[in-house]
Amino acid sequence: MKATILLASLKTSASGEYSHTEALSQLLVDELQKLGCESEFVRLADHNIPVGLKSDMGQGDEWPSILPKITSANIVIFATPIWWGGHSSLMQRVIERMDALNDELIEKGTSGLLGKVGGMVITGEEDGAEHVIGNLANFLIWNGMTLPPAVTLSYLGSYEDTETATVEKLKKQEATAGMAKTMAQNLVHMAKLLSENPYPDQEKNSQYIR
């Protein structure tokens, strides 16, 4: 089992600032590891991802090197902070660049995301997680991904001064730690089911997928 976490924090690695969203995602990664699932972070702010609706926008575009990390994973996690009630601009950029896969699903009944299991990690200091989850869930399921029960991990509140301190703080919070454990279990369970029982060929029915 392999999970790819698309980290949509606006903070780059070079900035030296730790990401609250990465800290919360690490809680999930720790639980996935216990279940034998390897995880890889893709910090979107570290890559040149031009605007556009194609899988490859030409010279300098780093999205084509990121896409295989998504299509080769069993589990794909959309991890984003909340900005003004919505997901981050980098998360929106990913959604727009994945639109080509949605076109493929409509035309052929299959795509590189069909059979992948999706989940979401949401952080922020104010409410709005449900709104972000709803938008992302709509995108994921219409791109062929499967969402098991309870596969959203969110924390809205203050954080500690360092990422290590934040992760330790979150582990001590029974509700948050419990959410991470349940989410990991459901993600891996569904990923195993789909790997053994993939969706049937939908090519003949592609004209009805809208």
C-alpha positions as CSV (number, residue, x, y, z in Angstrom):
1,M,0.0,0.0,0.0
2,K,1.2,3.5,-0.9
3,A,-0.3,6.9,0.0
4,T,0.5,10.2,-1.6
5,I,-0.2,13.3,0.4
6,L,-0.7,16.5,-1.7
7,L,0.4,19.2,0.7
8,A,-1.2,22.5,-0.3
9,S,0.4,24.7,2.4
10,L,1.5,28.0,1.0
11,K,4.8,27.7,2.9
12,T,7.8,26.4,0.9
13,S,10.5,24.2,2.4
14,A,13.0,27.0,1.7
15,S,11.1,29.4,4.0
16,G,12.0,27.4,7.1
17,E,8.5,27.8,8.4
18,Y,6.7,24.6,9.5
19,S,3.4,23.8,8.1
20,H,0.4,23.2,10.4
21,T,-1.2,21.1,7.6
22,E,1.9,18.9,7.3
23,A,1.9,18.5,11.1
24,L,-1.7,17.2,11.1
25,S,-1.0,15.1,8.1
26,Q,2.0,13.5,9.9
27,L,-0.5,12.2,12.5
28,L,-2.3,10.3,9.7
29,V,1.0,9.1,8.2
30,D,2.0,7.6,11.5
31,E,-1.2,5.6,11.7
32,L,-0.9,4.5,8.0
33,Q,2.6,3.3,8.7
34,K,1.3,1.1,11.5
35,L,-0.9,-0.6,8.9
36,G,1.9,-1.2,6.5
37,C,1.1,1.7,4.2
38,E,4.0,3.9,3.0
39,S,3.4,7.6,2.5
40,E,5.1,10.3,0.5
41,F,4.5,14.0,0.8
42,V,4.4,16.3,-2.3
43,R,4.8,19.8,-1.0
44,L,3.1,21.7,-3.9
45,A,4.7,25.1,-2.9
46,D,8.1,23.7,-3.8
47,H,7.2,23.0,-7.4
48,N,6.5,25.0,-10.5
49,I,2.8,24.2,-11.3
50,P,1.6,26.7,-14.0
51,V,-2.1,27.5,-14.4
52,G,-3.9,25.4,-17.0
53,L,-6.2,22.5,-17.6
54,K,-3.8,20.1,-19.3
55,S,-1.6,17.4,-17.7
56,D,1.4,19.0,-19.3
57,M,1.6,22.7,-19.9
58,G,5.0,22.6,-21.5
59,Q,8.6,23.7,-20.7
60,G,9.2,24.2,-17.0
61,D,6.0,22.5,-15.9
62,E,6.7,20.2,-13.0
63,W,3.2,18.8,-12.8
64,P,4.0,15.9,-15.2
65,S,6.6,14.6,-12.6
66,I,4.1,14.8,-9.8
67,L,1.1,13.1,-11.6
68,P,2.8,9.6,-11.6
69,K,3.1,9.8,-7.8
70,I,-0.7,10.2,-7.7
71,T,-1.6,7.6,-10.3
72,S,0.8,5.0,-8.8
73,A,-0.6,5.4,-5.2
74,N,-3.4,3.4,-3.7
75,I,-4.5,6.3,-1.5
76,V,-4.4,10.1,-2.3
77,I,-4.8,12.7,0.4
78,F,-5.7,16.3,-0.3
79,A,-4.2,18.3,2.6
80,T,-5.0,22.0,2.7
81,P,-5.3,24.9,5.1
82,I,-8.4,27.0,5.1
83,W,-8.1,30.5,3.6
84,W,-11.1,32.8,3.7
85,G,-13.5,29.8,4.0
86,G,-12.0,27.8,1.2
87,H,-9.1,25.5,0.3
88,S,-5.7,27.0,-0.6
89,S,-4.9,28.4,-4.0
90,L,-2.4,25.6,-4.5
91,M,-5.2,23.0,-3.9
92,Q,-7.3,24.7,-6.5
93,R,-4.4,24.6,-8.9
94,V,-4.2,20.8,-8.5
95,I,-7.9,20.5,-9.1
96,E,-7.6,22.5,-12.3
97,R,-4.6,20.5,-13.5
98,M,-6.5,17.2,-12.8
99,D,-9.3,18.3,-15.0
100,A,-7.7,16.5,-17.9
101,L,-8.2,13.2,-16.0
102,N,-11.9,14.1,-15.6
103,D,-12.2,14.6,-19.3
104,E,-10.6,11.2,-19.8
105,L,-13.2,9.6,-17.4
106,I,-16.1,11.2,-19.3
107,E,-14.8,10.2,-22.7
108,K,-13.4,6.7,-22.0
109,G,-15.0,5.6,-18.7
110,T,-11.7,5.3,-17.0
111,S,-8.9,7.6,-15.7
112,G,-5.7,7.4,-13.8
113,L,-7.7,8.1,-10.6
114,L,-10.3,5.4,-11.0
115,G,-10.0,2.9,-8.1
116,K,-7.9,5.3,-5.9
117,V,-9.1,5.9,-2.4
118,G,-9.3,9.5,-1.4
119,G,-9.1,11.4,1.9
120,M,-8.7,15.0,3.2
121,V,-6.7,16.8,5.9
122,I,-8.0,20.3,6.8
123,T,-6.4,22.9,9.1
124,G,-7.3,26.4,10.1
125,E,-8.0,28.7,13.1
126,E,-11.7,29.3,12.1
127,D,-14.6,27.1,11.1
128,G,-15.1,26.2,7.5
129,A,-13.9,22.6,7.3
130,E,-17.2,21.2,6.2
131,H,-17.4,23.6,3.3
132,V,-13.9,22.6,2.1
133,I,-14.6,18.9,2.6
134,G,-17.8,19.2,0.6
135,N,-16.0,20.9,-2.4
136,L,-13.1,18.5,-2.4
137,A,-15.3,15.4,-2.0
138,N,-17.4,16.4,-5.0
139,F,-14.2,16.7,-7.1
140,L,-12.7,13.4,-5.9
141,I,-15.7,11.2,-6.5
142,W,-16.4,12.7,-10.0
143,N,-12.8,11.9,-10.9
144,G,-13.3,8.2,-10.1
145,M,-12.0,8.1,-6.6
146,T,-13.7,6.3,-3.7
147,L,-14.3,7.9,-0.3
148,P,-14.9,5.4,2.6
149,P,-16.6,6.6,5.7
150,A,-14.8,9.0,8.1
151,V,-11.8,9.8,5.8
152,T,-11.5,13.5,6.8
153,L,-9.1,14.7,9.5
154,S,-9.4,18.3,10.6
155,Y,-8.2,20.5,13.4
156,L,-9.3,24.1,13.8
157,G,-7.5,25.9,16.6
158,S,-4.1,27.2,17.8
159,Y,-0.9,25.3,17.3
160,E,2.4,24.9,19.1
161,D,5.6,26.7,18.1
162,T,7.2,23.8,16.2
163,E,6.0,21.0,14.1
164,T,7.3,18.3,16.5
165,A,5.5,20.0,19.4
166,T,2.3,20.3,17.4
167,V,2.3,16.6,16.4
168,E,2.9,15.6,20.1
169,K,0.1,17.9,21.1
170,L,-2.3,16.4,18.6
171,K,-1.4,12.9,19.6
172,K,-2.5,13.8,23.2
173,Q,-5.9,15.0,22.0
174,E,-8.1,11.9,22.1
175,A,-10.6,13.1,19.5
176,T,-8.0,14.1,16.9
177,A,-5.8,11.1,17.5
178,G,-8.9,8.8,17.2
179,M,-10.0,10.5,14.0
180,A,-6.5,9.8,12.5
181,K,-6.6,6.2,13.5
182,T,-10.1,5.6,12.2
183,M,-9.3,7.4,8.9
184,A,-6.1,5.3,8.4
185,Q,-8.0,2.1,9.0
186,N,-10.8,2.9,6.6
187,L,-8.4,4.1,3.9
188,V,-6.3,1.0,4.0
189,H,-9.3,-1.3,4.2
190,M,-11.0,0.2,1.1
191,A,-7.7,0.3,-0.8
192,K,-7.2,-3.4,-0.2
193,L,-10.8,-4.1,-1.3
194,L,-10.4,-2.2,-4.5
195,S,-7.0,-3.7,-5.3
196,E,-8.6,-7.2,-5.1
197,N,-11.9,-6.2,-6.6
198,P,-11.4,-3.4,-9.1
199,Y,-14.3,-1.5,-10.7
200,P,-15.6,-3.2,-13.9
201,D,-14.8,-1.8,-17.3
202,Q,-16.9,1.3,-17.8
203,E,-16.0,2.1,-21.4
204,K,-19.4,1.1,-22.7
205,N,-21.1,3.3,-20.2
206,S,-18.8,6.3,-20.5
207,Q,-21.5,8.3,-22.4
208,Y,-23.6,8.3,-19.3
209,I,-20.8,9.6,-16.9
210,R,-21.5,13.3,-16.3
